[in-house]
Structure formats: structure tokens, C-alpha cells
Amino acid sequence: MSQPNGPTSTSGSLTLGRLLLALDGTLVTLVEAPDGLDQPVSSVALLDADDLLLGVGRAARAAELALLVGVDADQAIAWLATLGTRTPAAILVKLPDVELVRRATGGGIAVVAVDPHARWERIYNLVGRVLEQSRTGSPESMASGTAGDLFALAQAVADRTGGLVSIEDADSHVLAYSRSDEEADTLRRLSILGREGPPEMLDWLRQWGVFNALRSRAEVVSVAERADLGLRPRIAIGIREPGAATYLGTLWLQQGAEQLSDDAGPVITGAAAVAARIIARSAAVPSVHGEQVQRLLGLRGEVVDIPYLASALALPGDGPVAVVGFGGQDVADAGAVLTGSYLPALTLHASAFRPDSVTTAAGDRVYVLFPRTDAGATMRWARVTVAAAKRQFGLRVRGVVADSPAGLGAVAGLRGDVDRVLDAALREGAHIDAVSTVEQSRTPVLLGEIVGLIADNPDLIDPRVAQLREHDLAHDSALVPSVRAYLDAFGDVRAAAGDLHVHPNTLRYRLRRVRELTGLDLGDQSTRLVVALALRV
């Protein structure tokens, strides 16, 4: 295996070589690039074993970079055989098999080995960040081999001070870093890989007050060497929102083999101010994107100017479209986890299915919009997603799929239909599958809404049903369950008695008692309908 050589292209577009330089040898190593490193890279898709199994990973063919997550060599080779002439520029895989490398490179596909300890979500997020920043980064930063503002800033500080730089957000997730070498210590390496540092190292930093100091004051903090923990000397400074005290993250500068420059402190102080502007500007971009997605879904009032939203979100305006909504299977399942830590994982999974999908959260629900997609494949994807939420996050998620051939103009209506099903599921959950379409759920949805209207208007509830409930409570009888079973069995006494585990004559006696006490004639069709609705309330 060899490290990537510098790309020869001087254009402003992102190439495979520039991307590998930005990701750094800490994360990835080039195995072989049969067509060179000047191949353009503008999109990425994440493909896992579930996608391959269900056949929903075909959209990855449209991306120049494919991340093979949890895919073994045989599965990857089988997938390569299905690609035909439309192939990615490169595949990223952990521990690439010799035969996989041969098959891939034989088809002109570069193979990049990912560090076995790296987290795939870190790789995906970093690739996405480099791709996004490459579209707005200056030609100078692109030519230097680091794509985008934060990566260019990190490398500039490293060159100026003689150290190794990493820039983290407020949750200690690495946003960008300078190129690494053998001088990178354990904390830096594991941070870039997306893994926490050794617990004893982090505990030591907390006990020494490093984290608290970074968050509480705008001064450079020094961290002494701890050879026993594999921790080299470093300095750091908190990154704060311009004109405010809001903590946005940390800029770390690790000392390598040589001492840091004498002005390293002032340099990182100035760099932190620049990083704050970049992070604040970047933070505003997703909010604009999210607002546009929510407008398209009809979550911010009436949808206007579909062509503008389609252009802003890079979505085709025509062709079939699908909206998938996810909510908790009951009230206890809805909340911060679904729209917080689960949302990035959902976005990753959606991008594997359709790289041009868009995702947003609203309230305690999340929504995914798929343009020009097949309804059957979307249902299979939703089932895999619900199962993964249970397996990976312990979340009991319910998914609802709505689709239309009418294009983006139908999206707001589809989202409204999805919400109707999710609302009804909280009332009629036992009657709606964990993954369903709007059409499949039509009956329980309508019934649930009718029952909801009755519940909101107590005058519509037959008072004789309340009389039966009061009698059961006062006499420890079972008249209400008996009536319910009788109605559910469509008047079949023997079937209802079997469900209640009583003799048919016992059920006949109870039904006579119901008529004697309330005057309800369950032989009358209208009476049965009114009573059945009241019992559901």
C-alpha cells in the first residue's frame, strides 16, 4: 500500500487526490488508483450490507465515491459485477481483500483502505464537508491540497507554528485538521478516527481543568506532556461565536518533534477568531437548507414557487416522488433521540438509497424526500431503516410512505397524509403496521379521526355505554368487554364467547342484561355502529 501522490490537476474542482490529502493518512491509505488521482469527485454514497441484500443500493452508482460499510469482499465483488459501465471513481473499504482490489482496479476503480478503527459516520461527514467546502473554497486553498476553509486554516496554522492542528466543534467532533505524520499522539489520532481517547487520558484532562478552562475563558490553555498516556504537549483555545460568549468548539495545536514557534499562542488566538466566523457561517447554511426543505414539505405554510425550491435543493421538479415520515410508535418513543442523535444516521442511510434525497426534522418527527424513486424500493428501504433504529438506537420507530407521480408539487400533500397516519397510529397503533403506506392505512386513519372527533364532543357518545361502564365498576361485572367481543365477532355468539373464554350461554345472559339495564338493542344495525364507536372512544 502507498500514500497518495499529489494530484497534477490545477483546476478548482475536487479530485480524488485532493480528497485523499484532505482526509489524511490517519484515516485512509490509497491501495491503487488505476486511472490516476485526477478523477473528479463531486458526490458520495454510503452502501451497507442491508442495501445490497435488499437491492436498494443501486443509486450509489451515480456517485463518484462509494463507502462500503460492513460489506464483505464477496458482497462487494458481486456488487461491482452489477455496475456495468457506470462505476464510481473510488471505493472506500476497511481491510480490502486482494481479489476485491483486483476486480475493482480491473474496472478502473480506485481502492482506498480505511483505518479499521475509524468510524464510518466520521468518514462520511468529513467527505461531505470536504465536498461542500470545495465548492466554496478559494483556488489557493484547493491548490494547496486541502479542500475548504477550515482545512486550509488548520494547515496554515500548522505550517506557521510547526505543530499539528485539529479543529473540533462544541461536542468534541473533529471538523478539520492539518496533515498528520508520525508525530501525531494517541489523543489526536483517535479523535480524527472518531473514537474517544483513552478514558484515563480524558479523565486527566478533566481533572486538570482543561475542558472547563476552554469553555469558560478566552485564553490559551497549555496541556503538559504525559508520556505514560501517550500524550504530547499541546496548547488549545476555545472558539467562540463572533461578538458573543457562545462556545463553538476548540482549536488544538499539538507539539511534534520540534518546539512550537514562539508566537504559537497569538497565532492560534487569531486562528480561533477566523474559525469562529467560518463555523458560524457554515452553521447558517444548513438552517437555510432545512428551511427550504420544510417549505417544500408544507411545514411552513402554503407552498409557493416550486421551481425555485427545486433549483435551490437541486431536485428534479417532475417524475415520481416519495415522502417517508418517521415517528415514535408511542408518545414515549418520540422526542430528542429521534430528531437528535438518530437524525444523522437516518440521513446517511437515505443518501445510500438516493444521493439526492433530502432530510429534515420537525417537532418529534423526521421526514425524508426521495425524488424519482420506485415505491416498492422505498418501502423496502423504510423497513430496513425501522429495523436499524431498533437495533442501533433502541428506538421503536414507525415509518409511513406516501408517493405520487405528480412530482414536487405533490410533496406537501404527501407529507400531510403521512402525518395523518402517524397521528392515527398514536391512537390506533395496534391497527397500523410499523411500516405502512398511506393507502394501506386509510381505514384505520379515517376511523381514528372519526373516533377523535367523537372524543372531542362528548355529546356524541351514547350515555348508555357510560352506564354499562359504571355498572361494571360497581358490580365487578364484564358487560362492556362482552359487548365489545360480540360486536367484533359480527354478532357470532359462539366466536365471541370463545374470545372471552366463557360459555355461549353465559354471553347470551350478559347481552340480555345489557338490554335490561340500558335498553340497547344490539340486533339493530345503527345501534351497533353507535355503540362500537363509543367503545373505541
Order of alpha helices (4+ residues) and beta strands (2+ residues): alpha-beta-beta-alpha-beta-alpha-beta-alpha-beta-alpha-alpha-alpha-beta-beta-alpha-alpha-alpha-beta-beta-beta-alpha-alpha-beta-alpha-alpha-beta-beta-alpha-beta-alpha-beta-alpha-alpha-alpha-alpha-alpha-alpha
